[in-house]
Amino acid sequence: MKNWLHTAIARIEADYQRSADTHLIALPLPAFASHGVDLYLKDESTHPTGSLKHRLARSLFLYGLCNGWLHEGSTVVESSSGSTAVSEAYFARLLGLPFIAVMPRNTSPEKIAQIEFYGGQCHLVDSANAVYDEARALAAQTGGHYMDQFTYAERATDWRGNNNIAQSMFQQMARERFPVPRWVVVGAGTGGTSATIGRFVRYQRHDTQVCVADPEGSVFGDYHRSGDASLTGPGSQIEGIGRPRVEASFIRTLVDRMITVRNADSLAAMQVLSDILGRKVGPSTGTNFVGMLALACEMHQRGEQGSILSLLCDAGERYLGTYFDDAWAAQRFGDCAPARARLQAHINCTA
């Protein structure tokens, strides 16, 4: 057993050494820059599996291995809206383990295809609320292990450093005009990223605040205000972020501010940012961009200077048949033209 464990960990560590760090992109927004507000995106789409969740999947596999939860031949089961499952399927294949992803039926076909490409199986359920119990049941039926990202995301990552996303962000910002960000803006699916960054900035004594941009329908915003962990809601229509219930990995005391983002604004921001960068980004990145612009406008109005840093979570090519399909988007979100106009006014500092 120990021989297999040692080999499994060595394979994950070797895979990590084959990957360079992700890039930091300075956004070309001259209206803000001229007033001393600089915006940046850390491009997590360049990971081998194409999203921020590659980091989480690596951490979850190492956590499961070192806790003795994963063994040779273990079936790995995860509840996911797609991106975590893609990354976990990659690591399961690396270790020669079968993988089952339990996901809502409306998960993008592109993500389902990527999971299957890595050898995983997709078990689709009718609602986001159904993924948890179904994943537990499948793990019990197969004698496997339920990874449970929504519980373990915040504790599987070493928040003190060890090249986690927070440490990488601050190292890459070191030579910028304002090297210590005034704000870091992230979304929350599990809450693991906001927890890691929130702990890191406190540990390093940085004068940085953490803002979670949360899509409408998610309960995280109401939970942050009330502290009521029993809250439930309809859930999010922005794939990958927002939840219909309070997840154990979302630590509200590590979040300084919540901004609720309308769905039409997330979609419009995805489109506008894709135009700015000359490449497609996913809808959760659009949600982040709305939060960044709101904070940048506030800083400009108060005459404050500084930097705002967020994440490019994944590439838009995963959503060509959904969020980038005009008919699909119009049916779910309506006309996004007014939202685009509002965002453009913010970008031009004319709002």
C-alpha positions in Angstrom: 0.0 0.0 0.0 2.8 2.5 0.9 4.5 1.8 -2.4 1.4 2.8 -4.3 0.9 5.9 -2.1 4.5 7.0 -2.6 4.2 6.5 -6.3 0.9 8.4 -6.5 2.3 11.4 -4.6 5.4 11.4 -6.7 3.3 11.4 -9.9 1.3 14.4 -8.8 4.5 16.3 -7.7 6.2 15.5 -11.0 3.1 16.7 -12.9 3.3 20.0 -10.9 7.0 20.5 -11.8 6.1 20.2 -15.5 3.7 23.2 -15.3 4.8 26.8 -15.2 2.9 29.4 -13.1 0.0 31.1 -14.6 0.3 34.6 -16.1 -0.7 38.0 -14.6 -2.5 40.3 -17.1 -2.5 44.0 -16.7 -5.9 45.2 -18.0 -5.6 48.1 -20.5 -8.1 50.5 -19.0 -6.6 54.0 -19.4 -9.5 55.9 -17.8 -8.8 54.2 -14.5 -5.0 54.1 -14.9 -4.8 57.8 -15.4 -6.5 58.2 -12.0 -4.1 55.8 -10.3 -6.3 52.7 -10.3 -4.8 49.6 -11.9 -6.6 46.4 -12.6 -5.1 42.9 -13.1 -6.3 39.4 -13.8 -4.4 36.2 -12.9 -5.0 33.9 -15.9 -5.9 30.5 -14.4 -7.1 29.2 -17.8 -3.5 28.3 -18.7 -3.4 25.3 -16.3 -3.3 21.9 -18.0 -7.0 21.4 -17.4 -7.9 24.9 -18.3 -9.2 26.5 -15.1 -8.6 27.7 -11.5 -9.9 24.3 -10.3 -6.7 22.6 -11.4 -5.0 23.9 -8.2 -8.0 22.7 -6.0 -8.0 19.3 -7.6 -4.3 18.8 -7.0 -4.7 19.9 -3.4 -7.7 17.6 -2.8 -5.9 14.6 -4.2 -2.9 15.2 -2.1 -5.2 15.7 0.9 -7.0 12.5 0.3 -3.8 10.5 -0.3 -2.1 11.8 2.8 -5.2 11.2 4.9 -5.4 7.6 3.8 -8.7 8.1 2.1 -7.5 7.1 -1.4 -6.0 3.7 -2.2 -5.0 1.8 -5.3 -8.2 1.1 -7.3 -10.3 3.6 -5.3 -13.3 5.0 -7.3 -13.1 8.8 -6.9 -16.5 10.6 -6.8 -17.1 14.3 -6.8 -20.1 16.7 -6.9 -19.3 19.5 -9.2 -20.7 22.1 -11.7 -18.0 21.0 -14.1 -14.6 22.6 -13.8 -13.5 20.8 -10.6 -14.6 17.5 -12.2 -12.6 18.2 -15.3 -9.5 18.7 -13.2 -10.2 15.8 -10.9 -10.7 13.5 -13.9 -7.2 14.5 -15.0 -5.6 13.6 -11.7 -7.6 10.4 -11.4 -6.3 9.3 -14.8 -2.8 10.3 -13.7 -3.1 7.8 -10.8 -5.0 5.2 -12.7 -8.2 5.6 -10.6 -11.8 5.5 -11.9 -13.6 8.8 -11.6 -17.3 9.7 -11.5 -18.5 13.3 -11.6 -22.0 14.1 -10.3 -23.2 17.3 -12.0 -26.3 19.2 -12.8 -27.9 18.3 -16.1 -27.4 21.8 -17.5 -23.6 21.6 -17.2 -22.0 22.8 -20.5 -21.5 20.0 -23.0 -17.9 21.1 -23.5 -17.1 20.4 -19.8 -18.8 17.0 -20.0 -16.7 16.2 -23.1 -13.5 17.1 -21.3 -14.3 14.9 -18.3 -14.9 12.0 -20.6 -11.7 12.8 -22.5 -9.8 12.2 -19.3 -11.6 8.9 -18.8 -14.2 10.1 -16.3 -17.9 9.2 -16.2 -20.6 11.9 -15.9 -23.6 11.2 -13.7 -26.1 13.9 -14.3 -28.8 15.1 -11.9 -31.7 17.5 -12.3 -30.7 20.2 -9.8 -27.6 21.6 -8.0 -29.1 20.6 -4.7 -29.1 16.9 -5.7 -25.4 16.5 -6.3 -24.4 16.0 -2.7 -26.5 13.0 -1.7 -26.1 11.4 -5.1 -22.3 11.6 -4.9 -22.3 10.1 -1.4 -24.5 7.3 -2.5 -22.3 6.5 -5.5 -19.2 6.5 -3.4 -20.9 4.0 -1.0 -22.1 1.8 -3.8 -18.6 1.6 -5.4 -16.7 1.4 -2.2 -14.9 4.5 -3.3 -14.2 8.0 -1.9 -16.3 11.1 -2.1 -13.8 14.0 -2.5 -16.4 16.6 -1.3 -14.8 19.8 -2.5 -17.5 21.9 -0.8 -16.3 20.7 2.6 -12.6 20.3 2.1 -11.6 23.0 -0.3 -10.7 25.5 2.4 -8.5 23.1 4.4 -6.8 21.1 1.6 -4.7 24.1 0.5 -1.7 25.3 2.6 -2.7 29.0 3.0 0.6 30.0 4.5 2.4 29.7 1.2 3.8 26.7 -0.7 3.1 28.4 -4.0 -0.6 28.6 -3.4 -2.6 31.1 -5.6 -2.3 33.9 -3.0 1.5 33.7 -2.7 1.8 33.5 -6.5 -0.4 36.6 -6.9 1.6 38.8 -4.5 4.9 37.6 -6.0 3.8 38.6 -9.5 2.6 41.9 -8.3 5.9 42.8 -6.7 7.2 45.1 -9.5 3.9 46.8 -10.3 3.0 50.5 -9.5 0.9 49.4 -6.5 2.4 46.0 -5.5 0.1 45.3 -2.6 -3.5 45.2 -4.0 -6.1 47.3 -2.3 -8.7 44.6 -3.2 -8.6 41.0 -4.4 -11.9 40.0 -6.0 -12.9 36.4 -6.4 -16.1 34.4 -6.9 -17.1 31.6 -4.5 -18.2 28.1 -5.5 -16.7 26.2 -2.6 -15.2 29.2 -0.9 -11.8 27.7 -0.9 -10.1 30.4 -2.9 -11.5 33.3 -0.8 -10.5 31.4 2.3 -6.9 30.8 1.1 -6.4 34.4 0.0 -8.1 35.8 3.1 -5.9 33.8 5.4 -2.7 34.6 3.4 -3.2 38.4 3.5 -3.8 38.3 7.3 -0.8 36.0 7.8 1.4 38.2 5.7 -0.1 41.4 7.3 -1.0 42.9 4.0 -3.3 45.9 3.8 -5.5 44.0 1.3 -9.2 43.3 1.5 -11.0 40.4 -0.1 -14.3 40.9 -2.0 -16.5 38.1 -3.2 -18.5 38.8 -6.3 -21.5 36.6 -6.0 -24.2 35.9 -8.6 -27.8 36.5 -7.9 -29.6 33.4 -6.6 -26.6 32.4 -4.5 -27.0 32.3 -0.7 -23.5 33.4 0.2 -24.3 37.1 0.2 -27.2 36.6 2.6 -25.1 34.3 4.8 -22.3 36.8 4.9 -24.7 39.4 6.2 -26.7 37.2 8.6 -24.4 34.4 9.7 -27.4 32.0 9.3 -25.8 28.8 7.9 -29.3 27.2 7.4 -30.1 29.5 4.5 -31.1 28.0 1.1 -31.9 29.5 -2.2 -32.5 28.9 -5.9 -28.8 28.7 -6.7 -26.8 30.4 -9.4 -27.2 30.5 -13.2 -23.5 31.4 -13.5 -21.7 28.1 -13.9 -19.0 27.4 -11.3 -19.9 30.0 -8.7 -22.7 30.7 -6.2 -24.5 27.9 -4.3 -28.1 27.1 -3.3 -26.9 26.3 0.3 -24.1 27.5 2.6 -21.0 25.4 2.0 -18.7 24.4 4.8 -15.7 25.8 2.9 -17.1 29.3 2.7 -15.6 31.1 5.7 -17.5 34.4 6.0 -15.1 36.0 8.5 -12.4 35.9 5.8 -14.5 37.9 3.3 -14.4 41.7 3.8 -17.1 42.5 1.3 -19.8 40.8 -0.8 -21.1 42.3 -4.1 -24.2 40.7 -5.6 -24.0 40.6 -9.4 -27.0 40.4 -11.7 -26.9 37.6 -14.3 -27.2 40.0 -17.2 -24.3 42.0 -15.8 -22.2 38.9 -15.5 -22.9 37.9 -19.1 -22.3 41.5 -20.4 -19.1 41.7 -18.5 -18.0 38.4 -20.0 -18.6 39.8 -23.5 -16.9 43.2 -22.8 -13.9 41.7 -21.2 -13.5 39.2 -24.1 -13.5 42.2 -26.4 -10.8 44.0 -24.3 -8.6 40.9 -24.2 -9.2 39.7 -27.7 -10.0 36.2 -26.4 -13.0 34.6 -24.8 -13.4 34.3 -21.1 -16.0 32.3 -19.0 -19.0 33.7 -17.3 -17.6 33.6 -13.7 -14.7 35.8 -14.9 -17.4 38.2 -16.1 -18.9 38.2 -12.5 -15.4 39.0 -11.2 -15.0 41.8 -13.6 -18.3 43.4 -12.5 -17.0 43.4 -8.9 -13.6 44.9 -10.0 -15.3 47.7 -11.9 -17.6 48.5 -8.9 -14.6 48.8 -6.6 -12.6 50.8 -9.1 -15.3 53.3 -9.6 -15.6 53.7 -5.8 -11.9 54.3 -5.5 -11.9 56.8 -8.3 -14.8 58.7 -6.8 -13.0 58.9 -3.4 -9.7 59.9 -5.1 -8.0 56.7 -3.9 -5.1 55.1 -5.7 -4.1 51.4 -5.8 -4.5 48.1 -7.5 -7.3 45.6 -7.8 -6.6 42.0 -8.6 -8.9 39.2 -9.7 -8.9 35.9 -11.6 -9.6 34.8 -15.1 -11.1 31.6 -14.0 -11.4 29.7 -17.3 -11.6 30.2 -21.1 -14.8 31.0 -22.9 -14.4 28.2 -25.3 -16.0 25.9 -22.7 -19.2 27.9 -23.1 -19.6 28.3 -26.9 -22.8 26.4 -26.9 -24.3 28.1 -23.9 -23.3 31.6 -22.6 -21.7 32.6 -26.0 -24.7 31.4 -27.9 -27.0 34.5 -28.4 -30.2 32.5 -28.5 -29.4 30.4 -25.4 -28.3 33.5 -23.5 -31.3 35.7 -24.5 -33.7 33.0 -23.4 -32.2 32.8 -19.9 -30.9 36.3 -19.3 -32.9 38.6 -21.6 -31.4 41.6 -23.4 -27.9 42.3 -22.1 -27.4 45.4 -24.2 -28.3 47.8 -21.3 -25.9 46.0 -19.0 -23.1 46.3 -21.6 -23.8 50.1 -21.9 -23.6 50.5 -18.1 -20.3 48.5 -17.9 -18.8 50.6 -20.7 -19.7 53.8 -18.9 -17.9 52.4 -15.8 -14.9 51.5 -17.9 -14.8 55.0 -19.3 -15.3 56.6 -15.8 -18.4 58.4 -17.1 -21.0 56.5 -15.0 
